[in-house]
Amino acid sequence: MRHFFAALCASLLTAPAFASIPHDGALGFQPAATRIAERILFFHDDYVLWIITAITLLVTVLLIWVMVRYNRKANPVSKKFSHNSLIEVIWTVVPALILVAIAGLSFPNLYYQDVVPNLETIQAESAELLADGKSAEYERYTRNNFPDAAEKGFINVKAQGNQWNWTYSYPDLVDADGYALEFVSNAVHKGKPDDEKNYESSTGRTDYATKPRNLGVDYPMVIPAGRYIRYYTAAADVIHSWTVPAFGVKTDAVPGRLNEGWFLVDEPGVYYGQCSELCGIDHAYMPIEVRVVPQDQFDRWAEQMLAGDYEGAYSSVMMIAAREPSTQLAAKQ
């Protein structure tokens, strides 16, 4: 019987399906976990990088040609002219056209990631495309918009930057007394010899060795997979920046100002980031850890957090259950 339950638990609970963490010697962006990040990666890797490469090769060839053809030995008597109308037109018009080509794709990306989606519009437009039998248009539309997730509404989270930790608030999750769920997320590593001792004494845990250096926190932000997340950023002291590379988001947290952004993560797992704005002496020790879990696991975590059982809630999201394939919403490249 004991082995039966062990096998059952192993089948129901898995290690995180995706772990976004930087690796020594790695090149390029972290794998995309949101449609925002997918579009950024396509724009950089499959578009701008080719333009940059072509420009670099052209300039390199021109420099080599000028050094060989017009050095003192090959060209002892230099020409006296100082203008060439055709060349001047070319080096003015061509860069302008290159910038227009880059802007033509970057502006839609900026708008997509900057403007929080209207979920009612997404539902209405997707339903209209289906009703009209426009399957091809519907597939293109749902690559960037997710009607199933829109139907469930937003999960709202506020991330407040402090020197040097984050305070997460969930205004829609309230306890019996009407108080919203709120907690502080502290770095596990703070660059001090007694970090392990301090972590274990404050939490009662023994998993310090499993925490990624300068990325692990004591209480991570937790969100459900396949849901639209609308986040707000603010700061209590100086400017911070809430950044998660795999999500493709980076939003400044400014004192006296409330900024907002959005993302949708389909793949359950653990995603890491760091404050990306110099904010004082411990700026290097202000990590971000986001655990993306299935909806039912998120509901259990929220219930325990609201009840004040922080350690129980933490334990409930250490193993992340797999989602049913039919519920996955992420756009496929």
GIPEDA-V663577 format. One record per run of one state. SS is the DSSP state (~ for helix, > for strand, _ for the rest). FROM is the first residue (numbers start at 1). LEN is the number of residues. If there is no record, write none. Layout:
ss->SS from->FROM len->LEN
ss->SS from->FROM len->LEN
This chain:
ss->_ from->1 len->1
ss->~ from->2 len->11
ss->> from->13 len->2
ss->_ from->15 len->4
ss->> from->19 len->2
ss->_ from->21 len->14
ss->~ from->35 len->35
ss->_ from->70 len->15
ss->~ from->85 len->30
ss->_ from->115 len->4
ss->~ from->119 len->13
ss->_ from->132 len->3
ss->~ from->135 len->10
ss->_ from->145 len->2
ss->~ from->147 len->6
ss->_ from->153 len->1
ss->> from->154 len->9
ss->_ from->163 len->2
ss->> from->165 len->10
ss->_ from->175 len->5
ss->> from->180 len->6
ss->_ from->186 len->1
ss->> from->187 len->1
ss->_ from->188 len->7
ss->~ from->195 len->9
ss->_ from->204 len->4
ss->~ from->208 len->3
ss->_ from->211 len->6
ss->> from->217 len->1
ss->_ from->218 len->3
ss->> from->221 len->4
ss->_ from->225 len->3
ss->> from->228 len->8
ss->_ from->236 len->4
ss->> from->240 len->5
ss->~ from->245 len->3
ss->_ from->248 len->1
ss->> from->249 len->5
ss->_ from->254 len->1
ss->> from->255 len->1
ss->_ from->256 len->3
ss->> from->259 len->6
ss->_ from->265 len->4
ss->> from->269 len->6
ss->_ from->275 len->8
ss->~ from->283 len->3
ss->_ from->286 len->1
ss->> from->287 len->7
ss->_ from->294 len->1
ss->~ from->295 len->12
ss->_ from->307 len->3
ss->~ from->310 len->7
ss->_ from->317 len->3
ss->> from->320 len->2
ss->_ from->322 len->3
ss->~ from->325 len->3
ss->_ from->328 len->6
